[in-house]
Amino acid sequence: MVFRNVKDYGAKGDGSSDDTAAFTAAINAGGRCSGGACGTGSTGQPALIYVPQGTYVISSPIQLYIGTQVIGDAVNFPTIKASPAFAPNNGSVIAGFDPGQGSTTNFYIGVRNLNIDTTNVSINSTVSGLNWAVSQATNLIYVNFILAPNSQHIGIQMDGGSGGGGSGTFLGDLTFTGGLVGIHLNNQQYAFKNITFTGIATGIAVQHLFVGTFQKMHFEDCGIAIDVGQADTAGSVSLIDSTADDCAVVLNGSSSFLLENVHVTNSGPLLYVNGTSRVSGNNLEDQTYVIGHLYLDNNDTVTQSTGQPLPYTQRGALTDGDGLYLAKSQPQYIEYGAASVVSVKSAGARGNDENRIREVRG
């Protein structure tokens, strides 16, 4: 059975009962195991774990496998809440990385429509909400990370052990509140869209990144919005159509940077490279600025910029109603009632692996 309601496996969702075992049972049902090592091939048997509205207390990591989707009620997001006794100290509330495969082959994993809450865990713990050392064909959207204020907590880490942090491509429509780091980014390439960070020491801390595009990012009351770190940590970083308010530093580090239409208020340097502020006026609303490697000329010579404004892009039909580049969120279909959803089984499909597929006409 692919669809599993976590309450059918004993979860209470009452904010006090320990529901760890119920989540584990729902994920493991049907002989599922790490890395598809149960004789079902490298991808294993798929499972969709549905989480109804409620608060589910968790005392140890919820381990996902390749082919696992954890999806909460799209109208009333359920909360996955780490208990005060959560262990191990450096564990993740949801362990999205399947250790049975390398991080670059962690496919078909999804998490959406959840609140992940670590506020009951000691502020000295290095607990994280999610370990997301995954690769392509994964999805992480519509999740709110609620971390203890002034704590060592991390929203998302990407720890795949010796195999690195994975090779993902996209995540978006997320929020992060409180904690030490929102996203500890250790991956190859990523496009981030529509993510909000509030009251966090560092919004995004980059450990390793080939290329990153950050669009419609919003930072408020952050020490550093994006910290790229030392040279060779990241190949290039683009920050587009984004805002920062009350942040000590917006973008810090040593890399190739492109900034376009970044609106900054009540904040320190917009771009801090090798200890030096590089953007005059600390605001790039309706402006473009580049620094670092630009392109190879006809002689294969790297053309570089030591920091300069470029003509602002004429966006034309590529914009939405507010003049920003169009960035659509993935649909949830919450505007439709149950009567608008049709099941092929109601028209005669069986899906029991014993009958030959036959045409079903509705």
KOLRO-241298 format. One record per residue (C-alpha): residue number from 1; residue in three letters; x, y, z. Coordinates in steps of 0.2 Angstrom, whole numbers. Example, Ala and Ser with C-alpha at 12.3 -4.5 7.8 and 13.67 -1.06 7.14 Angstrom:
REM residues 2
seq: 1; type: ala; x: 62; y: -22; z: 39;
seq: 2; type: ser; x: 68; y: -5; z: 36;
This chain:
REM residues 362
seq: 1; type: met; x: 0; y: 0; z: 0;
seq: 2; type: val; x: 7; y: 17; z: -5;
seq: 3; type: phe; x: -4; y: 29; z: 5;
seq: 4; type: arg; x: -3; y: 28; z: 23;
seq: 5; type: asn; x: -11; y: 39; z: 36;
seq: 6; type: val; x: 0; y: 41; z: 51;
seq: 7; type: lys; x: -15; y: 40; z: 63;
seq: 8; type: asp; x: -19; y: 22; z: 56;
seq: 9; type: tyr; x: -2; y: 17; z: 64;
seq: 10; type: gly; x: -6; y: 24; z: 81;
seq: 11; type: ala; x: -1; y: 42; z: 80;
seq: 12; type: lys; x: -11; y: 53; z: 92;
seq: 13; type: gly; x: -6; y: 71; z: 86;
seq: 14; type: asp; x: -12; y: 77; z: 103;
seq: 15; type: gly; x: 3; y: 87; z: 108;
seq: 16; type: ser; x: 8; y: 76; z: 122;
seq: 17; type: ser; x: 9; y: 58; z: 116;
seq: 18; type: asp; x: 26; y: 52; z: 109;
seq: 19; type: asp; x: 22; y: 48; z: 91;
seq: 20; type: thr; x: 39; y: 43; z: 85;
seq: 21; type: ala; x: 35; y: 24; z: 84;
seq: 22; type: ala; x: 19; y: 28; z: 74;
seq: 23; type: phe; x: 29; y: 37; z: 61;
seq: 24; type: thr; x: 42; y: 24; z: 60;
seq: 25; type: ala; x: 29; y: 10; z: 58;
seq: 26; type: ala; x: 20; y: 20; z: 44;
seq: 27; type: ile; x: 36; y: 23; z: 34;
seq: 28; type: asn; x: 42; y: 5; z: 37;
seq: 29; type: ala; x: 26; y: -4; z: 33;
seq: 30; type: gly; x: 26; y: -17; z: 19;
seq: 31; type: gly; x: 44; y: -22; z: 22;
seq: 32; type: arg; x: 52; y: -5; z: 17;
seq: 33; type: cys; x: 70; y: -2; z: 22;
seq: 34; type: ser; x: 85; y: 9; z: 19;
seq: 35; type: gly; x: 91; y: 11; z: 1;
seq: 36; type: gly; x: 79; y: -2; z: -5;
seq: 37; type: ala; x: 90; y: -16; z: 3;
seq: 38; type: cys; x: 74; y: -27; z: 6;
seq: 39; type: gly; x: 75; y: -35; z: -11;
seq: 40; type: thr; x: 64; y: -22; z: -20;
seq: 41; type: gly; x: 78; y: -14; z: -30;
seq: 42; type: ser; x: 88; y: 2; z: -27;
seq: 43; type: thr; x: 73; y: 13; z: -26;
seq: 44; type: gly; x: 63; y: 2; z: -15;
seq: 45; type: gln; x: 44; y: 3; z: -13;
seq: 46; type: pro; x: 36; y: 20; z: -13;
seq: 47; type: ala; x: 26; y: 27; z: 2;
seq: 48; type: leu; x: 16; y: 43; z: 4;
seq: 49; type: ile; x: 14; y: 47; z: 23;
seq: 50; type: tyr; x: -1; y: 58; z: 26;
seq: 51; type: val; x: -1; y: 68; z: 42;
seq: 52; type: pro; x: -18; y: 75; z: 47;
seq: 53; type: gln; x: -19; y: 92; z: 57;
seq: 54; type: gly; x: -12; y: 90; z: 75;
seq: 55; type: thr; x: 4; y: 92; z: 85;
seq: 56; type: tyr; x: 15; y: 76; z: 84;
seq: 57; type: val; x: 28; y: 75; z: 98;
seq: 58; type: ile; x: 44; y: 66; z: 92;
seq: 59; type: ser; x: 58; y: 60; z: 103;
seq: 60; type: ser; x: 71; y: 54; z: 90;
seq: 61; type: pro; x: 73; y: 56; z: 71;
seq: 62; type: ile; x: 60; y: 51; z: 59;
seq: 63; type: gln; x: 70; y: 41; z: 46;
seq: 64; type: leu; x: 64; y: 43; z: 28;
seq: 65; type: tyr; x: 69; y: 31; z: 13;
seq: 66; type: ile; x: 71; y: 34; z: -5;
seq: 67; type: gly; x: 53; y: 35; z: -12;
seq: 68; type: thr; x: 45; y: 42; z: 4;
seq: 69; type: gln; x: 34; y: 57; z: 3;
seq: 70; type: val; x: 28; y: 65; z: 20;
seq: 71; type: ile; x: 13; y: 77; z: 16;
seq: 72; type: gly; x: 3; y: 86; z: 29;
seq: 73; type: asp; x: -14; y: 93; z: 28;
seq: 74; type: ala; x: -13; y: 107; z: 15;
seq: 75; type: val; x: -27; y: 118; z: 24;
seq: 76; type: asn; x: -21; y: 116; z: 42;
seq: 77; type: phe; x: -3; y: 112; z: 43;
seq: 78; type: pro; x: 1; y: 99; z: 56;
seq: 79; type: thr; x: 16; y: 102; z: 68;
seq: 80; type: ile; x: 30; y: 89; z: 70;
seq: 81; type: lys; x: 37; y: 95; z: 87;
seq: 82; type: ala; x: 54; y: 89; z: 95;
seq: 83; type: ser; x: 51; y: 84; z: 113;
seq: 84; type: pro; x: 63; y: 91; z: 127;
seq: 85; type: ala; x: 71; y: 73; z: 128;
seq: 86; type: phe; x: 75; y: 73; z: 109;
seq: 87; type: ala; x: 90; y: 63; z: 105;
seq: 88; type: pro; x: 103; y: 62; z: 99;
seq: 89; type: asn; x: 109; y: 80; z: 103;
seq: 90; type: asn; x: 114; y: 83; z: 85;
seq: 91; type: gly; x: 100; y: 74; z: 76;
seq: 92; type: ser; x: 87; y: 79; z: 64;
seq: 93; type: val; x: 68; y: 79; z: 68;
seq: 94; type: ile; x: 66; y: 72; z: 50;
seq: 95; type: ala; x: 80; y: 63; z: 43;
seq: 96; type: gly; x: 77; y: 65; z: 25;
seq: 97; type: phe; x: 94; y: 58; z: 19;
seq: 98; type: asp; x: 93; y: 39; z: 16;
seq: 99; type: pro; x: 110; y: 32; z: 22;
seq: 100; type: gly; x: 107; y: 16; z: 12;
seq: 101; type: gln; x: 112; y: 27; z: -4;
seq: 102; type: gly; x: 124; y: 40; z: -7;
seq: 103; type: ser; x: 118; y: 58; z: -6;
seq: 104; type: thr; x: 119; y: 60; z: -25;
seq: 105; type: thr; x: 107; y: 46; z: -27;
seq: 106; type: asn; x: 95; y: 50; z: -14;
seq: 107; type: phe; x: 80; y: 52; z: -26;
seq: 108; type: tyr; x: 61; y: 53; z: -25;
seq: 109; type: ile; x: 60; y: 60; z: -7;
seq: 110; type: gly; x: 47; y: 74; z: -2;
seq: 111; type: val; x: 42; y: 84; z: 13;
seq: 112; type: arg; x: 28; y: 97; z: 12;
seq: 113; type: asn; x: 14; y: 105; z: 22;
seq: 114; type: leu; x: 22; y: 104; z: 39;
seq: 115; type: asn; x: 28; y: 115; z: 54;
seq: 116; type: ile; x: 44; y: 108; z: 61;
seq: 117; type: asp; x: 46; y: 114; z: 79;
seq: 118; type: thr; x: 62; y: 113; z: 90;
seq: 119; type: thr; x: 57; y: 126; z: 103;
seq: 120; type: asn; x: 56; y: 113; z: 117;
seq: 121; type: val; x: 74; y: 107; z: 114;
seq: 122; type: ser; x: 88; y: 114; z: 125;
seq: 123; type: ile; x: 95; y: 130; z: 117;
seq: 124; type: asn; x: 112; y: 122; z: 118;
seq: 125; type: ser; x: 108; y: 107; z: 107;
seq: 126; type: thr; x: 113; y: 107; z: 89;
seq: 127; type: val; x: 97; y: 99; z: 84;
seq: 128; type: ser; x: 91; y: 102; z: 66;
seq: 129; type: gly; x: 73; y: 102; z: 59;
seq: 130; type: leu; x: 78; y: 92; z: 43;
seq: 131; type: asn; x: 93; y: 83; z: 36;
seq: 132; type: trp; x: 91; y: 86; z: 17;
seq: 133; type: ala; x: 106; y: 78; z: 9;
seq: 134; type: val; x: 97; y: 73; z: -6;
seq: 135; type: ser; x: 97; y: 75; z: -25;
seq: 136; type: gln; x: 86; y: 77; z: -40;
seq: 137; type: ala; x: 67; y: 72; z: -41;
seq: 138; type: thr; x: 65; y: 78; z: -23;
seq: 139; type: asn; x: 53; y: 91; z: -16;
seq: 140; type: leu; x: 54; y: 102; z: -1;
seq: 141; type: ile; x: 40; y: 115; z: -1;
seq: 142; type: tyr; x: 28; y: 123; z: 11;
seq: 143; type: val; x: 37; y: 120; z: 27;
seq: 144; type: asn; x: 39; y: 131; z: 42;
seq: 145; type: phe; x: 54; y: 129; z: 53;
seq: 146; type: ile; x: 51; y: 136; z: 70;
seq: 147; type: leu; x: 68; y: 136; z: 80;
seq: 148; type: ala; x: 71; y: 141; z: 98;
seq: 149; type: pro; x: 77; y: 159; z: 99;
seq: 150; type: asn; x: 95; y: 162; z: 103;
seq: 151; type: ser; x: 99; y: 144; z: 101;
seq: 152; type: gln; x: 111; y: 133; z: 92;
seq: 153; type: his; x: 97; y: 125; z: 82;
seq: 154; type: ile; x: 98; y: 123; z: 63;
seq: 155; type: gly; x: 83; y: 123; z: 51;
seq: 156; type: ile; x: 90; y: 112; z: 37;
seq: 157; type: gln; x: 107; y: 104; z: 37;
seq: 158; type: met; x: 114; y: 94; z: 22;
seq: 159; type: asp; x: 124; y: 80; z: 29;
seq: 160; type: gly; x: 127; y: 65; z: 19;
seq: 161; type: gly; x: 143; y: 59; z: 28;
seq: 162; type: ser; x: 158; y: 56; z: 17;
seq: 163; type: gly; x: 147; y: 57; z: 1;
seq: 164; type: gly; x: 144; y: 76; z: 4;
seq: 165; type: gly; x: 127; y: 85; z: 4;
seq: 166; type: gly; x: 119; y: 79; z: -12;
seq: 167; type: ser; x: 114; y: 87; z: -28;
seq: 168; type: gly; x: 97; y: 95; z: -26;
seq: 169; type: thr; x: 90; y: 108; z: -38;
seq: 170; type: phe; x: 75; y: 117; z: -30;
seq: 171; type: leu; x: 67; y: 121; z: -14;
seq: 172; type: gly; x: 55; y: 135; z: -10;
seq: 173; type: asp; x: 40; y: 143; z: 0;
seq: 174; type: leu; x: 48; y: 140; z: 16;
seq: 175; type: thr; x: 50; y: 150; z: 32;
seq: 176; type: phe; x: 63; y: 150; z: 46;
seq: 177; type: thr; x: 61; y: 158; z: 63;
seq: 178; type: gly; x: 74; y: 159; z: 77;
seq: 179; type: gly; x: 89; y: 148; z: 79;
seq: 180; type: leu; x: 107; y: 149; z: 74;
seq: 181; type: val; x: 106; y: 145; z: 55;
seq: 182; type: gly; x: 91; y: 143; z: 44;
seq: 183; type: ile; x: 99; y: 133; z: 30;
seq: 184; type: his; x: 117; y: 125; z: 31;
seq: 185; type: leu; x: 120; y: 124; z: 13;
seq: 186; type: asn; x: 131; y: 109; z: 7;
seq: 187; type: asn; x: 126; y: 104; z: -11;
seq: 188; type: gln; x: 131; y: 106; z: -29;
seq: 189; type: gln; x: 118; y: 118; z: -37;
seq: 190; type: tyr; x: 101; y: 125; z: -31;
seq: 191; type: ala; x: 88; y: 137; z: -35;
seq: 192; type: phe; x: 79; y: 145; z: -20;
seq: 193; type: lys; x: 63; y: 154; z: -21;
seq: 194; type: asn; x: 51; y: 163; z: -9;
seq: 195; type: ile; x: 60; y: 159; z: 7;
seq: 196; type: thr; x: 58; y: 170; z: 23;
seq: 197; type: phe; x: 71; y: 171; z: 37;
seq: 198; type: thr; x: 66; y: 180; z: 53;
seq: 199; type: gly; x: 76; y: 183; z: 70;
seq: 200; type: ile; x: 90; y: 171; z: 65;
seq: 201; type: ala; x: 109; y: 173; z: 67;
seq: 202; type: thr; x: 113; y: 167; z: 49;
seq: 203; type: gly; x: 100; y: 164; z: 36;
seq: 204; type: ile; x: 110; y: 154; z: 24;
seq: 205; type: ala; x: 127; y: 147; z: 29;
seq: 206; type: val; x: 136; y: 140; z: 13;
seq: 207; type: gln; x: 148; y: 126; z: 16;
seq: 208; type: his; x: 149; y: 120; z: -2;
seq: 209; type: leu; x: 140; y: 126; z: -18;
seq: 210; type: phe; x: 144; y: 126; z: -36;
seq: 211; type: val; x: 131; y: 138; z: -41;
seq: 212; type: gly; x: 116; y: 146; z: -32;
seq: 213; type: thr; x: 101; y: 157; z: -37;
seq: 214; type: phe; x: 91; y: 165; z: -24;
seq: 215; type: gln; x: 75; y: 173; z: -29;
seq: 216; type: lys; x: 62; y: 182; z: -19;
seq: 217; type: met; x: 72; y: 180; z: -3;
seq: 218; type: his; x: 66; y: 190; z: 13;
seq: 219; type: phe; x: 78; y: 192; z: 28;
seq: 220; type: glu; x: 72; y: 201; z: 44;
seq: 221; type: asp; x: 82; y: 204; z: 60;
seq: 222; type: cys; x: 97; y: 193; z: 54;
seq: 223; type: gly; x: 115; y: 194; z: 59;
seq: 224; type: ile; x: 120; y: 189; z: 42;
seq: 225; type: ala; x: 108; y: 185; z: 28;
seq: 226; type: ile; x: 119; y: 174; z: 17;
seq: 227; type: asp; x: 136; y: 169; z: 22;
seq: 228; type: val; x: 146; y: 162; z: 8;
seq: 229; type: gly; x: 163; y: 161; z: 18;
seq: 230; type: gln; x: 180; y: 160; z: 11;
seq: 231; type: ala; x: 186; y: 158; z: -7;
seq: 232; type: asp; x: 182; y: 142; z: -16;
seq: 233; type: thr; x: 167; y: 139; z: -5;
seq: 234; type: ala; x: 155; y: 143; z: -19;
seq: 235; type: gly; x: 157; y: 145; z: -38;
seq: 236; type: ser; x: 144; y: 159; z: -40;
seq: 237; type: val; x: 129; y: 166; z: -31;
seq: 238; type: ser; x: 115; y: 177; z: -38;
seq: 239; type: leu; x: 103; y: 186; z: -26;
seq: 240; type: ile; x: 88; y: 193; z: -36;
seq: 241; type: asp; x: 72; y: 202; z: -31;
seq: 242; type: ser; x: 75; y: 201; z: -13;
seq: 243; type: thr; x: 74; y: 211; z: 3;
seq: 244; type: ala; x: 83; y: 213; z: 19;
seq: 245; type: asp; x: 78; y: 223; z: 35;
seq: 246; type: asp; x: 88; y: 225; z: 51;
seq: 247; type: cys; x: 102; y: 213; z: 46;
seq: 248; type: ala; x: 120; y: 217; z: 51;
seq: 249; type: val; x: 127; y: 210; z: 34;
seq: 250; type: val; x: 117; y: 205; z: 19;
seq: 251; type: leu; x: 129; y: 195; z: 8;
seq: 252; type: asn; x: 146; y: 190; z: 15;
seq: 253; type: gly; x: 160; y: 180; z: 8;
seq: 254; type: ser; x: 172; y: 178; z: -7;
seq: 255; type: ser; x: 164; y: 172; z: -23;
seq: 256; type: ser; x: 157; y: 178; z: -40;
seq: 257; type: phe; x: 141; y: 188; z: -35;
seq: 258; type: leu; x: 127; y: 195; z: -45;
seq: 259; type: leu; x: 114; y: 206; z: -36;
seq: 260; type: glu; x: 99; y: 213; z: -45;
seq: 261; type: asn; x: 85; y: 223; z: -37;
seq: 262; type: val; x: 89; y: 220; z: -19;
seq: 263; type: his; x: 80; y: 232; z: -7;
seq: 264; type: val; x: 89; y: 234; z: 10;
seq: 265; type: thr; x: 83; y: 244; z: 25;
seq: 266; type: asn; x: 90; y: 247; z: 42;
seq: 267; type: ser; x: 105; y: 235; z: 38;
seq: 268; type: gly; x: 124; y: 235; z: 37;
seq: 269; type: pro; x: 134; y: 232; z: 21;
seq: 270; type: leu; x: 124; y: 224; z: 7;
seq: 271; type: leu; x: 139; y: 215; z: 0;
seq: 272; type: tyr; x: 154; y: 212; z: 11;
seq: 273; type: val; x: 169; y: 204; z: 1;
seq: 274; type: asn; x: 185; y: 199; z: 10;
seq: 275; type: gly; x: 181; y: 211; z: 24;
seq: 276; type: thr; x: 177; y: 226; z: 13;
seq: 277; type: ser; x: 160; y: 234; z: 9;
seq: 278; type: arg; x: 158; y: 234; z: -10;
seq: 279; type: val; x: 141; y: 242; z: -14;
seq: 280; type: ser; x: 140; y: 261; z: -12;
seq: 281; type: gly; x: 124; y: 266; z: -4;
seq: 282; type: asn; x: 119; y: 249; z: 2;
seq: 283; type: asn; x: 104; y: 247; z: -9;
seq: 284; type: leu; x: 101; y: 240; z: -26;
seq: 285; type: glu; x: 83; y: 243; z: -29;
seq: 286; type: asp; x: 80; y: 242; z: -48;
seq: 287; type: gln; x: 99; y: 241; z: -50;
seq: 288; type: thr; x: 112; y: 227; z: -55;
seq: 289; type: tyr; x: 129; y: 224; z: -48;
seq: 290; type: val; x: 142; y: 211; z: -52;
seq: 291; type: ile; x: 159; y: 205; z: -45;
seq: 292; type: gly; x: 170; y: 191; z: -49;
seq: 293; type: his; x: 171; y: 179; z: -65;
seq: 294; type: leu; x: 159; y: 185; z: -79;
seq: 295; type: tyr; x: 163; y: 174; z: -94;
seq: 296; type: leu; x: 176; y: 167; z: -106;
seq: 297; type: asp; x: 181; y: 178; z: -121;
seq: 298; type: asn; x: 185; y: 171; z: -138;
seq: 299; type: asn; x: 203; y: 167; z: -132;
seq: 300; type: asp; x: 196; y: 157; z: -117;
seq: 301; type: thr; x: 202; y: 171; z: -105;
seq: 302; type: val; x: 192; y: 174; z: -90;
seq: 303; type: thr; x: 184; y: 191; z: -90;
seq: 304; type: gln; x: 183; y: 197; z: -72;
seq: 305; type: ser; x: 175; y: 212; z: -63;
seq: 306; type: thr; x: 182; y: 219; z: -47;
seq: 307; type: gly; x: 164; y: 226; z: -44;
seq: 308; type: gln; x: 153; y: 236; z: -55;
seq: 309; type: pro; x: 135; y: 241; z: -59;
seq: 310; type: leu; x: 128; y: 234; z: -75;
seq: 311; type: pro; x: 113; y: 241; z: -85;
seq: 312; type: tyr; x: 97; y: 236; z: -77;
seq: 313; type: thr; x: 88; y: 222; z: -86;
seq: 314; type: gln; x: 73; y: 226; z: -96;
seq: 315; type: arg; x: 62; y: 213; z: -90;
seq: 316; type: gly; x: 46; y: 215; z: -101;
seq: 317; type: ala; x: 34; y: 200; z: -101;
seq: 318; type: leu; x: 45; y: 190; z: -89;
seq: 319; type: thr; x: 38; y: 199; z: -74;
seq: 320; type: asp; x: 23; y: 197; z: -63;
seq: 321; type: gly; x: 11; y: 211; z: -57;
seq: 322; type: asp; x: 24; y: 220; z: -46;
seq: 323; type: gly; x: 38; y: 220; z: -59;
seq: 324; type: leu; x: 48; y: 206; z: -51;
seq: 325; type: tyr; x: 53; y: 191; z: -61;
seq: 326; type: leu; x: 38; y: 178; z: -62;
seq: 327; type: ala; x: 40; y: 164; z: -49;
seq: 328; type: lys; x: 25; y: 153; z: -47;
seq: 329; type: ser; x: 22; y: 142; z: -32;
seq: 330; type: gln; x: 18; y: 124; z: -35;
seq: 331; type: pro; x: -1; y: 121; z: -34;
seq: 332; type: gln; x: -10; y: 114; z: -19;
seq: 333; type: tyr; x: -27; y: 113; z: -26;
seq: 334; type: ile; x: -34; y: 118; z: -9;
seq: 335; type: glu; x: -48; y: 128; z: -17;
seq: 336; type: tyr; x: -56; y: 112; z: -23;
seq: 337; type: gly; x: -68; y: 101; z: -13;
seq: 338; type: ala; x: -67; y: 82; z: -12;
seq: 339; type: ala; x: -81; y: 81; z: -25;
seq: 340; type: ser; x: -69; y: 88; z: -38;
seq: 341; type: val; x: -57; y: 73; z: -35;
seq: 342; type: val; x: -59; y: 57; z: -45;
seq: 343; type: ser; x: -52; y: 41; z: -41;
seq: 344; type: val; x: -48; y: 28; z: -55;
seq: 345; type: lys; x: -53; y: 14; z: -42;
seq: 346; type: ser; x: -71; y: 21; z: -42;
seq: 347; type: ala; x: -72; y: 18; z: -61;
seq: 348; type: gly; x: -66; y: 0; z: -59;
seq: 349; type: ala; x: -47; y: 0; z: -57;
seq: 350; type: arg; x: -40; y: -12; z: -44;
seq: 351; type: gly; x: -22; y: -9; z: -42;
seq: 352; type: asn; x: -18; y: -25; z: -34;
seq: 353; type: asp; x: -4; y: -31; z: -45;
seq: 354; type: glu; x: -14; y: -47; z: -49;
seq: 355; type: asn; x: -25; y: -41; z: -63;
seq: 356; type: arg; x: -20; y: -35; z: -80;
seq: 357; type: ile; x: -21; y: -17; z: -83;
seq: 358; type: arg; x: -37; y: -14; z: -93;
seq: 359; type: glu; x: -45; y: 2; z: -100;
seq: 360; type: val; x: -56; y: 12; z: -88;
seq: 361; type: arg; x: -68; y: 24; z: -95;
seq: 362; type: gly; x: -77; y: 36; z: -84;
